[in-house]
Amino acid sequence: MARVVVDVMLKPEILDPQGQAVQRALPRLGFTGISDVRQGKRFELEVEGPVDEAALARIHDLAESFLANTVIEDFTVKVEEVAGAAE
Amino acid sequence: MTARIGVVTFPGSLDDRDTRRAITLAGAEPVALWHKDKDLGQVDAVVLPGGFSYGDYLRAGAISRFSPVMESVIEQAKAGLPVLGICNGFQVLTEAHLLPGGMLGNDHLHFICRDQKLRVENAGTAWTGDYRQGQEIHIPLKNMDGRYVADEYTLDKLEAEGRVVFRYLDLNPNGSLRDIAGITNEAGNVVGLMPHPEHAVEPLIGTGRTDGLPFFTSILKKLVNA
């Protein structure tokens, strides 16, 4: 089993009011020096079998068509850990 | 024979019954469609109603867009079938790329429910023929994810082609770019808007006005005259 992580973030030019609300709370909590916060989504996909190029390509398609809406969001795909997989 | 207008019920749809009622009041025949239906059953038009389909868990409208019924809706919309998306239905239409841009959480992060003033910017679509160009109407608005966004190029294109169908007046309730409340596709058969015309079709309810009824009489007239 391996884990593939898909991170989805609003495109930089799109207003993120959730991130702003978090950022505005920081000084009140004693955290200073953080000039911006943006909030995104993390998907952890547990994949059966090897995470080879073909599997990653399928996950990339999944992220592009479903997990992210590429009209408003960017995404990244990365393999987080490989335990007991061939290789 | 009168026009048959399908109304899709997704798990989490809220306004499907009000929409069917509005269609009846306009004089057409509402046809209940289920999200698992692959076949639209010979309807002349389709409405995707408001609500929180599939809980809006991934993004508003994102999961519904892949429901079996949407395969047929997308295919037939591209072939000219009139489709109206109201609120969650509008979100489904953007997720399905039948309409450009995307819908995000309101800029103030709150659910909003109010009587909203709008201007009809395009009375030439399949769903707005019974309005006058520039007419100002009041219909209810209620949503969490009503902020319409698109890149500058798309916004300029929509404006230049007259595809902004409705604009918010007096108050922008959710941070939608250029006060856009509703848009149409290039052919004018697919329309999406955030406010709810189906809640303003009888004087006793909603705003006390019937400013939403022309949506449903417009499509009926278009279909009967077609």
Interface residues (C-beta under 8 A of the other chain):
Chain A: L10 E13 I14 L15 P17 Q18 A21 F66 L67 N69 V71 I72
Chain B: L58 R59 A62 F66 T94 E95 H97 P100 G101 G102 L104 G105 N106 D107 H108 L109 V149 A150 D151 G175
